[in-house]
Structure formats: structure tokens, C-alpha cells
């Protein structure tokens, strides 16, 4: 053990000597050698004290202790796979701990620093900690720091490039496991004139605090010209001040991630922030648990665009705080997304731009996986801004998957309501409370999909609903289905009715005002009901229809009629009113080619086809049954209707 420690100390002393200009005759050859595999422990026993072996080439006292160190600025050797473990000492250490550091031109890779917890009379308090640092243009990759000590006065950094060059900062990690950090925490950083990319670095907070005034946690950061991409911050517990997945003073910030799984963030959360003309693109923030004490931004840009950024609120609390998919001060905010399925927020903005446009953004409320469990106390905006005449509406979409409440909705070009098993269909999809009422541009902006209860309320505000284009009823026909949207008579809601009018094989039953109606195909907008075929075998029904056409508003070519429908009544079914093969209530409509088959006794009337226009070529089959009355066709013109008695 003594021999091993002696050899380690000798290797470090060689590195120190070389850093100071060297005292070996073959300095040129030695300077190209890597410094690798050194293991240094500091434990306060008096034997393993800090080495104070790191000196800035510009002169001055020691700046800290390193497991691996090259001080010669002309040395191109690498500093790799060195480890420093700090177990505490009787006094705080007022210098920096380095896993590996070079002032030369080589790389710094795979170095580690561990600052462990300790007990009195020892303390694990140090000035700053760097896993790896390159000051001469080399790359810094795969370095790691863990702090579980008492106090860290300065920064906790996984990997850093500094002063010069385009060395990459990649794959470095910084982890806070306990104690207090009073500086910043960086997974990876390029600073002070270093212009390399900062990519795939991670900062993780498992416990402890990092709440120093003006300090933050960064997955990746640069004040140079390199990109900041695919960095990550994970907050599992503990308390921190501000969080950035990635940040650049002037360049692009792309695909950085923040995950809040617990703990507390006292101020704002940014997936990515780009200063200058840099763009913020495809950054993501996810809040699953814990609390956010400030606003949440998927991506933020100063003069560049904020595009394709996302925020997911899956739980936790951002009470009285706002959520922005993308935000730009002077550029556009486009194609950003906010999804809220649980947790609490105030206002939601898909995109916001103070000087540009905010278009093509999406807000999702709820999901198809579970009932909506969130709380929204403010306004849901597709886009927003402060510049008169700018576009904050075009292409913005609101997707609603569950029953939700909010103050209001604004600046959406599409309102999409998605019915699913978790929607309570007897209450409004969206309940809004703004005392100024709610305004939507047009009923044409509304779409509905999924299986629904045929009629209900999509949107309600008891203070009033205004439709800008003043069209208060709209029929949308797609394939064999229709959707009728209408403003309520009291001007407080947008209601819907939706029906399938053709090629249906399963009966639909609805009780309204004491009347139970069952049909194969139905239209209330004048679409022709046709080619439906149903069998009614159980239940009590007032009236049964193979096809049932009423109302107006469709723009389809095939309208007003009820043709080619079939209905069979048998088994335990009971009908007290009338069974129609096909019925149209539209003036001039035709009911032709319909068929009714009755296979049991009914106290009901049977009509093959009924219309105000022609009712021809309809058929009624009474198979060994008794009924109240039978009519083949009833209309202005009735030709070639057939009634077959006692035939199966």
C-alpha cells in the first residue's frame, strides 16, 4: 500500500514538475505522455492531505488538487481515467478539486471526483469541484463528479473547456447527492473563449440544495459559439433555484431535456435558452412530481426562433405559474406543444412572441389513457404576444381529451374534442369562467372525433359565448357521419349532435323526454339515411327506425331521403309506437326501397316507408305475428309497396 501510494505521489510530482517547466532532461518526450490511472484520496487523517498540485501557468499560488494534471501549455498529452475521492478533513478546503485538468492541448476524459459525506469533527466542505477541465483547446468527455458533502462554495461541474479552442464537451455528468451547493451546477460547460459544442451532458439532483442567489443548474452551457445539444437535467429530490436543460449566450440550443420527478425548483425551468440570434429548437420539459416556483418554458430564444419545443405537465405543482411551449422575445414561436394531463398550472401558451408571430402551436389537455387529473386556473392560449398586428392564431390547435376547466381559451384556429372512455359525456368538455365571456372565430374551427353520446356540450361559459362570424349552426358531413354544431339558445354554450346515417348494422337507442327511439341510421341535418340494416331483439322502445332523416343544413348531394334500409324486430323486444323501415321528415323527401320484418306480436304500427314526397317500393313482412296496423308506404306518391303476411 505504501509503495503504491508512493508511486502515485511520484507520478503527480512528475506532472507538477512538467507543469512548471520541468526538471527532467528529456522534457520534450515526457510532455507528450498521457497522465492516466491516478487515484488520489483525501481523508483528513494527516497522511492523505490535499496535494495543492495545480498551478495556473500565469503564476500565483496553487488553485487546487487534481488526481491527473498537466500544467505545460505546450503539452499535447491527455489526462484520462483519474479519480479523486474526498472524504473530509478537519478544515474546509478553500481550493478546487479536479479529477483531471490540463493547461496543454490534449483531451481530458474519464476522470472522476467523489466528495463523500462525513461526521464531526471532519467536514466535507470545499471551494469547487470539476470532473475534468481542459484549458488549451482539447475536448472534455465522460468525466463525472458527485457531491455528497457539507458545503460547496463554488461550482459543481462535470466537464469544462475553457479559454480557447473548439474542443467538444460531451457525456460529462454532475450529481448532487446531498449537502449545499452555493454556486452553479453544470453537467458540461464551455466558457471563457472556448467555442466547442456542448452535447449529451447531464446534471442530476438526488438530494441537497443548490439555491444560491442568481445560481442555476445546467445540463449544458456555453458562452461561446458552439451548439448546446441533447443535454439533460434530472431533479429527483432536493431543492434548486433555476434549471436549464441547455443554455447558450449566443448560439443554438437544441434537443435538451429537463425532467422534474420530485423536489422543488424555486424559480423558472427552461428546457433550452438561446441568447443573441440563436434558435431554441426541440427542447423538452417534463414535470411529473415536485413543485415549480416559477414559470416553465420548453424553449426560449432572444432574437432567434423558438420552434418545436415541448412541455409535459404529468403531475406535480406549478400553481399560479405559467407554462410556455416556446417563447421568443423578437423571433417567431412556432410548432411548440404543451400537454397537461395532471398537476396544476395557471396560464398555458403553446407559443408566445413579444416581437414576432406565434403560430402552428398545439395545446393538449388530457389524454386517451386516463381521466384528466389536472388543474388549470388561467387562460389557455394557442399563441400570444404584445405586438399589434402580429399573428398569434394561424395553425394553433387545442386538443381536448378530458373534462377540464379554465378561465378561457384564446387564439386557436382549431378546437378538437376527442371523445374516449374517460370523458364524462353528461358534462361539458370545457367549462370556462371568464366574466368577459368566450369568443371563437367560427364553428368551422371545431372538430369532434371518437364515440360520443350523440348529443351534449363541448364548451360552456355562463358569462356568454360569442361566435365572430355569426354562424350559429353548422353541419359537418364526413363519410357516413354528420356532426351538427350549434350555439345554445341562451348563448352560453356550444352544443353538438352527431349521427351515423348510412351502412349501420347495430341499433342505437336514446331516451329523450320519455320517448325511447332506436334507429340504424339517423340524420338531423338532412343527409339521406340509406343502406342500414338492424335487428332489435330486446328492450322496450317507443319507435324503431331502419333509417330516419330530418332537419337541414347538409351540403351533400344525397340528401332529404330515406332509402334501402332494413329493420327486423324479434325476440324479447317491445315496441309501443311505430316501426319504420325508412322515415324522412324533410319536405319533398322520399322513402323508397325500405323493408320491415316483424317476427313477434307487437302492440305497434308498422310502416315500410313514410315521406312527404314519394314512398314507393317498400316491403313489410309479418311472420306469424299480430300488430296494430300495417302500411306499405305513406306519402304523396305510393307505388309498388308490398305487404307479406305470415311469411318468414
C-alpha distance (Angstrom), angle and dihedral (degrees) to the residues before:
residue distance angle dihedral
X1 . . .
X2 3.81 . .
X3 3.80 90.3 .
X4 3.83 91.1 50.2
X5 3.79 92.4 48.4
X6 3.77 90.8 47.5
X7 3.79 91.2 53.2
X8 3.79 91.1 49.5
X9 3.77 91.5 50.1
X10 3.81 89.8 48.7
X11 3.80 91.7 52.3
X12 3.78 90.4 51.1
X13 3.78 92.2 47.7
X14 3.81 88.7 52.4
X15 3.79 88.5 53.1
X16 3.79 91.2 49.0
X17 3.79 91.6 48.6
X18 3.77 91.5 50.5
X19 3.79 90.8 47.6
X20 3.79 89.6 56.0
X21 3.78 94.6 49.4
X22 3.82 96.9 -79.8
X23 3.73 134.1 -106.8
X24 3.83 98.4 -136.7
X25 3.79 119.0 105.7
X26 3.84 92.1 -134.6
X27 3.81 94.5 51.9
X28 3.83 94.3 141.7
X29 3.79 93.3 59.9
X30 3.80 95.7 41.7
X31 3.80 92.4 49.3
X32 3.81 91.0 67.6
X33 3.81 93.7 55.2
X34 3.80 120.5 106.9
X35 3.78 120.5 -117.6
X36 3.77 103.2 -135.5
X37 3.78 145.2 154.4
X38 3.81 98.0 19.6
X39 3.81 117.7 153.3
X40 3.78 118.7 -163.0
X41 3.80 126.0 -178.2
X42 3.79 126.9 -168.3
X43 3.77 112.5 -168.5
X44 3.80 108.2 153.0
X45 3.78 94.9 -116.5
X46 3.77 91.8 123.9
X47 3.78 90.4 -109.9
X48 3.80 98.8 70.4
X49 3.79 103.3 44.1
X50 3.83 125.5 153.6
X51 3.79 112.4 -73.5
X52 3.82 96.9 -143.8
X53 3.80 85.4 -153.3
X54 3.82 100.6 144.6
X55 3.81 119.0 93.9
X56 3.77 130.3 173.4
X57 3.82 110.0 -119.5
X58 3.77 88.2 -128.6
X59 3.78 89.6 68.1
X60 3.75 136.4 -110.4
X61 3.77 134.9 108.6
X62 3.78 125.9 -39.1
X63 3.80 114.7 -66.7
X64 3.79 95.4 -160.8
X65 3.78 151.8 -58.2
X66 3.81 125.8 -62.6
X67 3.78 133.3 -174.7
X68 3.81 88.5 -150.0
X69 3.82 122.2 24.8
X70 3.80 140.3 169.0
X71 3.79 115.3 -177.6
X72 3.82 101.9 174.8
X73 3.81 110.1 99.9
X74 3.83 91.1 -150.6
X75 3.79 94.8 51.8
X76 3.79 113.5 110.5
X77 3.79 95.9 -170.9
X78 3.79 120.9 123.4
X79 3.78 127.8 -120.1
X80 3.79 107.4 -140.8
X81 3.79 143.2 167.5
X82 3.77 98.2 -4.5
X83 3.80 122.1 149.1
X84 3.80 132.3 -155.3
X85 3.81 119.7 -170.3
X86 3.79 118.8 -168.6
X87 3.80 114.5 -163.0
X88 3.79 97.9 172.0
X89 3.77 137.2 -96.0
X90 3.79 138.6 -144.6
X91 3.81 92.6 -91.6
X92 3.76 132.5 40.3
X93 3.78 114.8 -99.6
X94 3.81 108.3 -122.5
X95 3.79 95.6 -165.1
X96 3.81 137.2 68.4
X97 3.79 127.9 -83.1
X98 3.82 116.6 -141.9
X99 3.77 129.1 -171.0
X100 3.78 87.3 -162.7
X101 3.80 134.4 -10.7
X102 3.77 135.8 174.0
X103 3.78 133.8 -174.6
X104 3.79 88.0 -171.0
X105 3.79 129.4 82.3
X106 3.80 99.7 -93.3
X107 3.77 133.1 102.2
X108 3.78 129.1 -89.7
X109 3.80 111.0 -146.0
X110 3.79 141.2 162.8
X111 3.79 97.4 2.3
X112 3.80 123.2 147.2
X113 3.78 141.1 -162.2
X114 3.79 124.5 -167.0
X115 3.80 120.4 -171.2
X116 3.78 106.0 -169.6
X117 3.77 131.8 -161.3
X118 3.77 119.1 -101.8
X119 3.80 141.2 179.4
X120 3.77 133.7 -121.1
X121 2.94 135.2 -44.2
X122 3.83 84.3 34.0
X123 3.80 124.8 65.4
X124 3.79 132.2 -158.1
X125 3.79 96.5 -152.1
X126 3.79 119.4 134.1
X127 3.79 139.2 163.7
X128 3.82 102.2 -117.6
X129 3.82 141.0 -23.4
X130 3.83 129.6 -143.1
X131 3.78 123.5 178.8
X132 3.79 92.3 -161.0
X133 3.78 134.3 -6.3
X134 3.80 131.8 -176.6
X135 3.81 119.2 -168.3
X136 3.80 100.1 175.6
X137 3.79 106.7 58.5
X138 3.80 102.2 -81.7
X139 3.78 125.7 130.7
X140 3.79 123.4 -97.4
X141 3.78 114.1 -148.3
X142 3.79 140.8 167.3
X143 3.79 97.5 -2.5
X144 3.78 120.9 149.6
X145 3.81 139.8 -158.8
X146 3.78 131.1 -174.0
X147 3.78 123.7 -172.0
X148 3.78 119.8 -165.4
X149 3.78 97.5 146.5
X150 3.77 135.2 107.6
X151 3.80 109.6 -91.9
X152 3.78 133.6 -1.5
X153 3.79 109.3 -167.4
X154 3.78 96.2 -170.1
X155 3.81 138.1 23.3
X156 3.79 131.9 -33.4
X157 3.82 107.6 -147.9
X158 3.77 131.5 176.2
X159 3.81 95.8 -163.0
X160 3.81 136.0 -7.9
X161 3.77 138.8 -172.6
X162 3.78 113.7 -163.9
X163 3.80 143.3 -177.8
X164 3.81 103.7 2.1
X165 3.79 150.0 6.9
X166 3.77 137.9 38.4
X167 3.79 99.9 -85.9
X168 3.79 114.0 154.4
X169 3.80 122.1 -116.1
X170 3.78 103.4 -150.0
X171 3.79 140.6 160.1
X172 3.78 97.0 -2.6
X173 3.79 122.0 147.1
X174 3.79 136.8 -156.8
X175 3.79 121.6 -169.5
X176 3.78 130.2 -171.9
X177 3.81 109.9 -159.5
X178 3.79 99.2 164.6
X179 3.79 145.7 -25.8
X180 3.78 129.5 54.9
X181 3.80 127.1 -58.8
X182 3.79 114.0 -163.7
X183 3.80 96.4 -176.9
X184 3.79 133.5 52.1
X185 3.80 126.2 -63.2
X186 3.82 117.4 -139.4
X187 3.76 129.7 -179.0
X188 3.80 86.7 -164.0
X189 3.80 134.4 -8.0
X190 3.81 140.2 -175.1
X191 3.78 113.5 -165.4
X192 3.77 149.0 149.5
X193 3.80 97.0 39.8
X194 3.80 100.3 -30.1
X195 3.80 110.5 132.4
X196 3.79 103.6 -175.6
X197 3.78 125.8 122.3
X198 3.80 120.4 -89.8
X199 3.80 108.2 -145.9
X200 3.79 141.2 161.6
X201 3.80 97.5 0.1
X202 3.81 122.8 145.8
X203 3.80 137.0 -153.4
X204 3.80 116.5 -167.0
X205 3.81 127.9 -171.0
X206 3.80 113.1 -161.6
X207 3.81 97.9 160.4
X208 3.79 141.4 -25.6
X209 3.79 130.6 62.6
X210 3.80 135.8 -75.7
X211 3.79 103.5 175.8
X212 3.80 104.2 132.2
X213 3.78 115.0 150.8
X214 3.79 109.9 -87.1
X215 3.80 92.2 0.3
X216 3.79 128.0 128.4
X217 3.78 147.0 -177.1
X218 3.82 114.9 -114.5
X219 3.76 130.6 -173.2
X220 3.79 87.9 -163.2
X221 3.81 133.6 -4.3
X222 3.80 138.9 178.7
X223 3.76 136.4 175.3
X224 3.81 88.7 -172.8
X225 3.80 135.3 75.5
X226 3.82 99.8 -86.1
X227 3.78 124.9 107.4
X228 3.79 123.1 -102.0
X229 3.78 107.7 -142.5
X230 3.82 140.9 163.0
X231 3.79 96.0 -3.3
X232 3.78 121.0 148.0
X233 3.80 143.5 -152.9
X234 3.80 121.0 -164.7
X235 3.82 120.2 -170.6
X236 3.80 110.8 -167.2
X237 3.79 99.6 159.7
X238 3.78 140.3 -27.3
X239 3.79 128.4 67.4
X240 3.80 128.6 -77.9
X241 3.78 135.3 171.4
X242 3.83 111.1 -133.7
X243 3.81 130.0 -4.4
X244 3.82 132.0 -151.0
X245 3.78 122.9 179.1
X246 3.78 86.1 -161.5
X247 3.79 135.2 -10.3
X248 3.79 134.3 -173.2
X249 3.78 126.2 -176.8
X250 3.80 92.0 -145.6
X251 3.83 112.2 -8.6
X252 3.78 140.1 75.2
X253 3.78 121.8 -65.7
X254 3.80 113.9 -159.2
X255 3.81 140.1 172.3
X256 3.77 96.7 -7.2
X257 3.80 119.1 154.4
X258 3.79 137.6 -148.7
X259 3.78 120.8 -170.9
X260 3.80 119.4 -172.4
X261 3.80 107.2 -166.9
X262 3.80 98.5 159.0
X263 3.77 143.4 -31.0
X264 3.78 123.9 64.2
X265 3.79 136.1 -67.8
X266 3.78 105.8 -161.4
X267 3.78 96.7 -161.0
X268 3.81 137.6 16.8
X269 3.80 129.8 -28.0
X270 3.82 122.1 -143.8
X271 3.77 126.1 -173.0
X272 3.78 87.5 -162.5
X273 3.79 137.2 -14.5
X274 3.80 124.7 -162.4
X275 3.78 121.4 -168.6
X276 3.80 128.1 -160.9
X277 3.79 112.2 11.6
X278 3.80 93.2 -27.2
X279 3.79 121.6 129.2
X280 3.80 127.0 -126.1
X281 3.78 107.5 -146.8
X282 3.81 136.2 169.7
X283 3.79 96.9 -11.0
X284 3.81 118.4 153.9
X285 3.81 136.4 -152.4
X286 3.81 121.4 -172.6
X287 3.80 122.5 -172.5
X288 3.80 109.9 -167.6
X289 3.80 101.4 153.6
X290 3.79 138.9 -11.7
X291 3.78 128.4 54.1
X292 3.79 135.8 -69.1
X293 3.78 115.1 -152.4
X294 3.81 93.9 -171.5
X295 3.79 140.2 34.7
X296 3.81 121.4 -63.3
X297 3.82 122.2 -130.5
X298 3.78 126.9 -174.2
X299 3.79 91.6 -161.6
X300 3.80 134.3 -7.9
X301 3.81 128.3 -164.8
X302 3.78 130.4 -179.5
X303 3.81 104.4 -154.1
X304 3.80 98.7 -13.5
X305 3.79 128.8 78.5
X306 3.80 125.1 -82.0
X307 3.79 103.9 -145.4
X308 3.79 137.0 167.5
X309 3.79 96.3 -1.9
X310 3.80 120.7 149.8
X311 3.79 139.4 -156.4
X312 3.80 123.3 -167.8
X313 3.80 119.7 -166.2
X314 3.81 104.4 -167.9
X315 3.80 98.1 155.0
X316 3.75 141.2 -37.8
X317 3.76 125.9 82.2
X318 3.78 133.1 -68.4
X319 3.79 91.6 156.6
X320 3.81 113.1 175.8
X321 3.83 89.6 3.6
X322 3.79 129.3 112.3
X323 3.79 129.8 -124.3
X324 3.81 124.1 -146.8
X325 3.79 124.8 -173.5
X326 3.79 90.7 -161.4
X327 3.81 132.4 -2.7
X328 3.81 130.2 -171.6
X329 3.77 128.1 176.2
X330 3.80 97.4 -155.3
X331 3.82 105.5 -2.3
X332 3.80 131.8 68.5
X333 3.80 124.9 -79.2
X334 3.80 106.3 -148.0
X335 3.79 138.7 158.2
X336 3.79 95.8 11.0
X337 3.81 124.8 144.9
X338 3.79 137.3 -151.1
X339 3.82 119.3 -171.0
X340 3.80 121.7 -172.7
X341 3.80 118.5 -175.0
X342 3.82 100.7 150.6
X343 3.79 139.3 -9.3
X344 3.78 127.5 63.3
X345 3.82 131.7 -75.7
X346 3.78 138.6 158.1
X347 3.82 116.6 -142.8
X348 3.80 123.1 6.6
X349 3.81 124.2 -154.1
X350 3.78 119.8 -176.9
X351 3.79 86.4 -161.5
X352 3.79 135.3 -8.1
X353 3.80 130.4 -169.0
X354 3.77 125.9 175.1
X355 3.79 95.3 -163.4
X356 3.82 105.3 15.0
X357 3.80 138.7 44.0
X358 3.81 127.4 -70.3
X359 3.80 106.5 -153.1
X360 3.79 140.9 143.1
X361 3.79 93.8 30.0
X362 3.81 126.3 143.8
X363 3.79 133.6 -146.8
X364 3.81 118.7 -168.0
X365 3.79 120.2 -164.5
X366 3.80 113.2 -166.2
X367 3.80 128.4 -21.2
X368 3.78 140.5 -119.6
X369 3.82 90.7 -105.2
X370 3.81 100.8 72.1
X371 3.79 143.6 -8.9
X372 3.79 114.2 -71.9
X373 3.82 107.7 -91.3
X374 3.79 100.6 177.1
X375 3.77 136.5 107.6
X376 3.81 122.3 -138.0
X377 3.79 114.5 -178.2
X378 3.80 100.2 172.2
X379 3.80 141.3 43.5
X380 3.81 125.0 -50.6
X381 3.81 107.9 -140.5
X382 3.77 126.5 -173.2
X383 3.79 88.8 -161.1
X384 3.77 134.9 -10.7
X385 3.79 142.3 179.0
X386 3.77 145.5 143.2
X387 3.82 105.3 -110.9
X388 3.80 116.1 100.9
X389 3.79 112.9 -126.0
X390 3.79 96.7 20.2
X391 3.79 119.4 125.9
X392 3.79 115.1 -105.4
X393 3.84 98.4 155.2
X394 3.81 115.2 46.8
X395 3.79 112.8 112.2
X396 3.80 95.8 -5.2
X397 3.81 113.0 141.9
X398 3.78 134.2 -161.2
X399 3.81 115.2 -160.5
X400 3.80 114.9 -168.8
X401 3.81 117.7 -166.9
X402 3.80 100.9 165.1
X403 3.79 144.3 24.9
X404 3.79 107.2 -75.0
X405 3.78 141.4 165.5
X406 3.80 129.9 -144.7
X407 3.77 140.0 151.9
X408 3.81 94.6 -104.4
X409 3.82 147.2 -40.7
X410 3.81 123.7 -121.1
X411 3.80 142.6 176.6
X412 3.79 101.9 16.4
X413 3.79 124.1 143.1
X414 3.82 90.8 -168.4
X415 3.80 131.1 36.4
X416 3.80 109.0 -168.8
X417 3.79 120.7 -172.7
X418 3.80 114.3 -165.4
X419 3.80 115.2 -162.7
X420 3.78 116.1 -151.3
X421 3.80 140.4 153.5
X422 3.82 92.3 -79.9
X423 3.81 97.5 56.6
X424 3.80 118.2 101.7
X425 3.78 99.3 -137.8
X426 3.79 96.1 -166.6
X427 3.81 92.2 66.1
X428 3.82 128.4 56.4
X429 3.78 118.8 -85.3
X430 3.81 90.7 -134.2
X431 3.79 123.2 24.2
X432 3.81 112.3 -168.2
X433 3.79 129.1 -171.3
X434 3.81 109.8 -171.6
X435 3.80 108.9 140.2
X436 3.82 88.5 -143.3
X437 3.79 90.1 60.9
X438 3.80 128.8 -125.4
X439 3.79 126.6 -74.5
X440 3.78 126.4 -161.7
X441 3.77 125.2 -178.8
X442 3.81 99.5 -131.7
X443 3.79 143.1 -18.7
X444 3.78 84.1 -121.1
X445 3.81 88.1 72.7
X446 3.82 90.4 66.0
X447 3.80 124.1 91.1
X448 3.80 129.5 178.8
X449 3.80 128.8 -165.1
X450 3.79 138.3 168.3
X451 3.80 130.2 49.0
X452 3.78 111.5 -47.1
X453 3.77 139.5 175.2
X454 3.82 94.6 -97.6
X455 3.78 93.0 -110.4
X456 3.76 138.3 28.9
X457 3.81 145.7 106.6
X458 3.78 125.1 -61.1
X459 3.79 99.8 -179.3
X460 3.77 133.4 12.1
X461 3.78 135.9 -177.7
X462 3.79 116.4 169.2
X463 3.81 88.6 -153.8
X464 3.78 91.0 63.0
X465 3.81 144.5 -82.8
X466 3.81 122.8 -120.7
X467 3.81 125.4 -164.6
X468 3.79 110.2 -156.3
X469 3.81 97.9 -150.8
X470 3.85 90.1 47.8
X471 3.83 93.5 -130.8
X472 3.78 101.2 135.9
X473 3.81 99.7 -179.4
X474 3.79 127.8 42.3
X475 3.79 134.1 175.4
X476 3.80 120.1 -152.2
X477 3.80 116.6 -169.4
X478 3.79 120.5 -168.7
X479 3.79 120.2 171.3
X480 3.79 107.9 -50.6
X481 3.79 94.8 -16.5
X482 3.77 136.4 81.8
X483 3.77 133.3 -163.2
X484 3.78 120.9 -160.5
X485 3.79 115.4 -162.1
X486 3.77 121.2 -170.3
X487 3.75 140.7 169.2
X488 3.80 109.5 -120.2
X489 3.79 120.5 -108.6
X490 3.82 90.6 -113.0
X491 3.86 90.5 53.5
X492 3.82 91.8 -124.8
X493 3.79 104.1 106.2
X494 3.79 148.6 27.5
X495 3.80 108.8 -126.2
X496 3.77 131.1 -168.8
X497 3.78 140.4 -155.9
X498 3.76 120.7 -172.0
X499 3.79 131.1 -174.5
X500 3.79 142.5 168.8
X501 3.78 110.0 -131.7
X502 3.82 105.9 -178.4
X503 3.82 143.1 43.3
X504 3.80 94.8 10.7
X505 3.82 120.4 154.4
X506 3.81 102.0 177.0
X507 3.81 121.5 71.2
X508 3.80 120.8 -120.6
X509 3.80 119.8 -149.0
X510 3.79 126.4 -163.3
X511 3.80 129.3 172.8
X512 3.79 115.2 -152.4
X513 3.80 125.3 167.9
X514 3.79 92.9 -12.9
X515 3.81 94.4 -51.8
X516 3.80 117.5 112.9
X517 3.80 112.1 -155.0
X518 3.80 125.5 -173.6
X519 3.80 124.1 -171.2
X520 3.76 145.5 164.2
X521 3.80 98.6 -147.4
X522 3.77 126.8 8.4
X523 3.79 138.1 179.5
X524 3.79 129.1 -177.2
X525 3.81 91.6 178.5
X526 3.79 99.6 61.8
X527 3.81 98.2 -96.8
X528 3.79 110.9 148.8
X529 3.79 112.5 -104.9
X530 3.78 107.9 -139.2
X531 3.80 146.2 159.3
X532 3.79 96.1 13.6
X533 3.83 118.4 147.3
X534 3.81 121.4 -173.6
X535 3.80 139.5 163.8
X536 3.81 120.0 -148.4
X537 3.79 109.4 -157.7
X538 3.81 107.0 158.2
X539 3.78 144.1 19.1
X540 3.79 134.5 51.5
X541 3.80 116.8 -76.3
X542 3.78 134.1 -178.6
X543 3.81 95.6 -157.6
X544 3.81 133.2 2.4
X545 3.82 125.0 -157.3
X546 3.78 131.5 -172.3
X547 3.82 86.0 -164.0
X548 3.81 128.6 0.4
X549 3.79 123.1 -171.1
X550 3.80 126.0 -175.8
X551 3.79 141.9 141.8
X552 3.79 131.6 32.1
X553 3.78 141.8 -108.2
X554 3.79 104.8 91.8
X555 3.78 118.4 126.9
X556 3.81 92.9 -159.1
X557 3.79 119.0 123.6
X558 3.82 92.3 -130.7
X559 3.77 104.6 63.8
X560 3.81 146.7 137.4
X561 3.84 96.5 28.9
X562 3.81 140.0 99.3
X563 3.79 112.4 -151.8
X564 3.79 142.7 160.3
X565 3.81 96.0 9.1
X566 3.83 125.9 147.5
X567 3.79 131.6 -160.6
X568 3.81 129.9 179.3
X569 3.82 124.3 -168.6
X570 3.79 118.2 -162.7
X571 3.79 145.0 125.4
X572 3.81 117.2 38.6
X573 3.80 96.5 -18.7
X574 3.81 119.0 129.2
X575 3.83 124.5 -160.1
X576 3.81 121.1 -172.7
X577 3.81 101.1 178.1
X578 3.82 127.0 28.6
X579 3.79 137.6 -34.1
X580 3.83 112.8 -146.5
X581 3.77 125.8 -169.4
X582 3.79 87.2 -160.8
X583 3.80 132.4 -8.0
X584 3.79 130.2 -175.0
X585 3.77 121.1 -177.2
X586 3.80 93.8 -176.6
X587 3.80 115.8 112.3
X588 3.78 109.7 -101.9
X589 3.81 93.3 7.9
X590 3.82 122.6 144.0
X591 3.81 130.6 -131.0
X592 3.80 106.7 -164.5
X593 3.79 139.1 153.2
X594 3.79 95.5 14.5
X595 3.82 125.4 144.3
X596 3.82 135.1 -154.5
X597 3.83 123.9 -169.7
X598 3.82 120.4 -170.4
X599 3.81 117.0 -167.8
X600 3.82 100.0 171.7
X601 3.79 140.2 41.7
X602 3.77 113.4 -80.4
X603 3.80 133.9 -179.1
X604 3.80 88.0 -142.5
X605 3.79 142.4 99.4
X606 3.82 119.2 -108.0
X607 3.82 122.6 -148.0
X608 3.80 122.8 177.0
X609 3.80 94.3 -158.4
X610 3.78 134.5 -10.0
X611 3.82 128.7 -168.9
X612 3.78 142.4 144.4
X613 3.79 86.0 -123.8
X614 3.79 126.5 36.3
X615 3.83 121.2 -14.3
X616 3.81 105.5 -178.6
X617 3.81 141.1 142.3
X618 3.78 93.8 24.9
X619 3.83 122.7 145.4
X620 3.81 133.6 -149.9
X621 3.82 121.2 -168.3
X622 3.82 118.0 -165.8
X623 3.79 106.6 -170.4
X624 3.83 109.4 -163.4
X625 3.79 91.4 -46.9
X626 3.79 139.7 118.5
X627 3.81 124.2 -131.2
X628 3.81 136.4 171.3
X629 3.82 96.4 -108.4
X630 3.80 141.9 -18.4
X631 3.82 128.5 -144.0
X632 3.79 122.9 176.1
X633 3.79 95.6 -161.7
X634 3.78 135.4 -6.5
X635 3.79 119.7 -166.3
X636 3.79 147.6 88.6
X637 3.79 89.4 -67.1
X638 3.82 122.6 26.5
X639 3.82 119.3 179.9
X640 3.79 134.2 160.3
X641 3.78 97.6 1.0
X642 3.82 114.8 158.6
X643 3.80 133.4 -151.4
X644 3.83 117.0 -168.6
X645 3.81 116.0 -166.6
X646 3.81 125.6 -158.9
X647 3.81 93.2 -0.5
X648 3.78 126.8 128.8
